[in-house]
């Protein structure tokens, strides 16, 4: 009798996991958010400092920060009138490092010409 091999579905191919991964990438898929994560993995910062670092208005910074906080990447602490943010998901910086290591050739590659 021939030996059959059972195909095992990997956990990372689970549709629910893929949906979650896509949502995480969607949340981070903005240059300002990537800059914020990179900054906030080094130190906690106020909205004013984050906005200045990203060269965007404070109201835009607040919206980006709110989105990342809602999905569990950041935590906020109010001190007086200022709100300070910090990264609470250690995998966020790992993901940035992975992108730096693996996506550099994509970014540097010449873009195809449009017709």
Long-range contacts (C-beta under 8 A, 24 or more apart in sequence): 23-71, 24-71, 24-95, 27-67, 27-68, 27-71, 27-73, 28-92, 28-95, 30-64, 32-56, 32-60, 32-61, 32-64, 33-64, 33-67, 33-68, 34-96, 36-61, 36-64, 36-65, 36-68, 36-85, 37-68, 37-73, 37-87, 37-92, 37-93, 37-96, 38-93, 38-96, 40-74, 40-85, 40-86, 40-87, 41-87, 41-92, 41-93, 41-96, 43-86, 44-77, 44-84, 44-85, 44-86, 45-84, 45-85, 45-86, 46-82, 46-83, 46-84, 46-85, 47-82, 47-83, 47-85, 48-82, 50-85
